[in-house]
């Protein structure tokens, strides 16, 4: 973190620190957590259950 980053956080909104850390870590965490998440959802059967549900009912985006 640079001094400029810290100053922006101090002068920023209530979520400035969260936004900073999200920008700096989101891609790294996603890359590290994806294999762990995939392994867990595959081993519990969640992935196959989800795929069955989607093929039966389709996918509706709520947002």
C-alpha positions in Angstrom: 0.0 0.0 0.0 1.3 3.4 -0.9 1.0 6.5 1.1 -1.4 7.9 -1.6 -3.5 4.7 -1.2 -3.7 5.3 2.6 -4.6 8.9 2.1 -7.4 8.0 -0.3 -8.8 5.5 2.2 -8.7 8.1 5.0 -10.4 10.8 2.9 -12.7 8.4 1.1 -16.1 7.0 1.8 -17.0 4.5 4.6 -16.2 1.7 2.2 -12.9 3.1 0.8 -10.7 0.5 2.6 -13.0 -2.4 1.5 -12.9 -1.1 -2.1 -9.1 -0.8 -2.0 -8.7 -4.4 -0.7 -11.2 -5.7 -3.2 -9.3 -4.1 -6.1 -6.0 -5.4 -4.8 -7.0 -9.0 -3.8 -10.1 -10.1 -5.7 -8.4 -11.7 -8.7 -5.7 -13.4 -6.5 -8.2 -14.8 -4.1 -10.5 -16.0 -6.8 -7.7 -17.8 -8.6 -6.6 -19.5 -5.3 -10.1 -20.3 -4.1 -11.7 -21.6 -7.3 -9.9 -25.0 -7.3 -10.8 -25.5 -3.6 -14.4 -24.6 -4.2 -14.7 -26.7 -7.3 -13.2 -29.7 -5.5 -15.7 -29.3 -2.6 -18.8 -28.8 -4.7 -17.8 -31.8 -6.9 -17.1 -34.1 -4.0 -20.4 -33.3 -2.3 -22.4 -33.8 -5.4 -23.5 -30.1 -5.4 -22.2 -29.6 -9.0 -24.1 -32.4 -10.5 -27.3 -31.6 -8.6 -27.1 -28.0 -9.8 -26.5 -29.1 -13.4 -29.5 -31.4 -13.2 -31.7 -28.6 -11.8 -30.6 -26.1 -14.5 -31.2 -28.6 -17.3 -34.7 -29.4 -15.9 -35.9 -25.9 -15.0 -33.5 -23.6 -16.9 -31.6 -20.7 -15.5 -33.4 -17.5 -14.5 -31.3 -14.5 -13.6 -32.9 -12.6 -10.7 -30.7 -9.5 -10.9 
